[in-house]
Amino acid sequence: MIDSKDGSVVGTIDLGGAPEQSASDGKGHLYVTLEDKDKIAVVDVNAMKVTGNYDLAGKGGGPAGLGFDEKNHILLLFAMIPRRR
């Protein structure tokens, strides 16, 4: 994690996979796609730890993007099914 005031590294968090994209709920939670695991890690940014995850395996392809609707408190996942050649 990086302090936005001065750019210093304030800590690291083991997400359990390869992070690709993230979205914040604006209330201290960060949702991070783990491309190699087909999961979304839920991070408590104040505690600087993973507090849960959503398993996406078999639910429509790998994670390709995230968005968060703060008004309705809905996490939006965009998935991609790889093309077969």
TARAWO-V599042 format. One record per residue. N is the residue number from 1. OMEGA is omega in whole degrees, -180 to 180 (999 if undefined). Layout:
N,OMEGA
N,OMEGA
This chain:
1,-176
2,176
3,-176
4,179
5,-176
6,178
7,-179
8,177
9,-178
10,178
11,176
12,-180
13,175
14,-178
15,179
16,-180
17,-178
18,-180
19,179
20,-179
21,179
22,175
23,180
24,175
25,180
26,-178
27,176
28,178
29,178
30,179
31,-174
32,176
33,175
34,-171
35,-176
36,-177
37,-174
38,179
39,169
40,176
41,176
42,-176
43,170
44,-173
45,178
46,178
47,-179
48,177
49,176
50,-178
51,179
52,176
53,175
54,179
55,-177
56,-176
57,177
58,-177
59,173
60,177
61,-178
62,-180
63,-179
64,179
65,180
66,172
67,179
68,176
69,-176
70,-178
71,-177
72,180
73,-179
74,175
75,-179
76,178
77,175
78,-176
79,-180
80,174
81,-178
82,176
83,175
84,-179
85,999
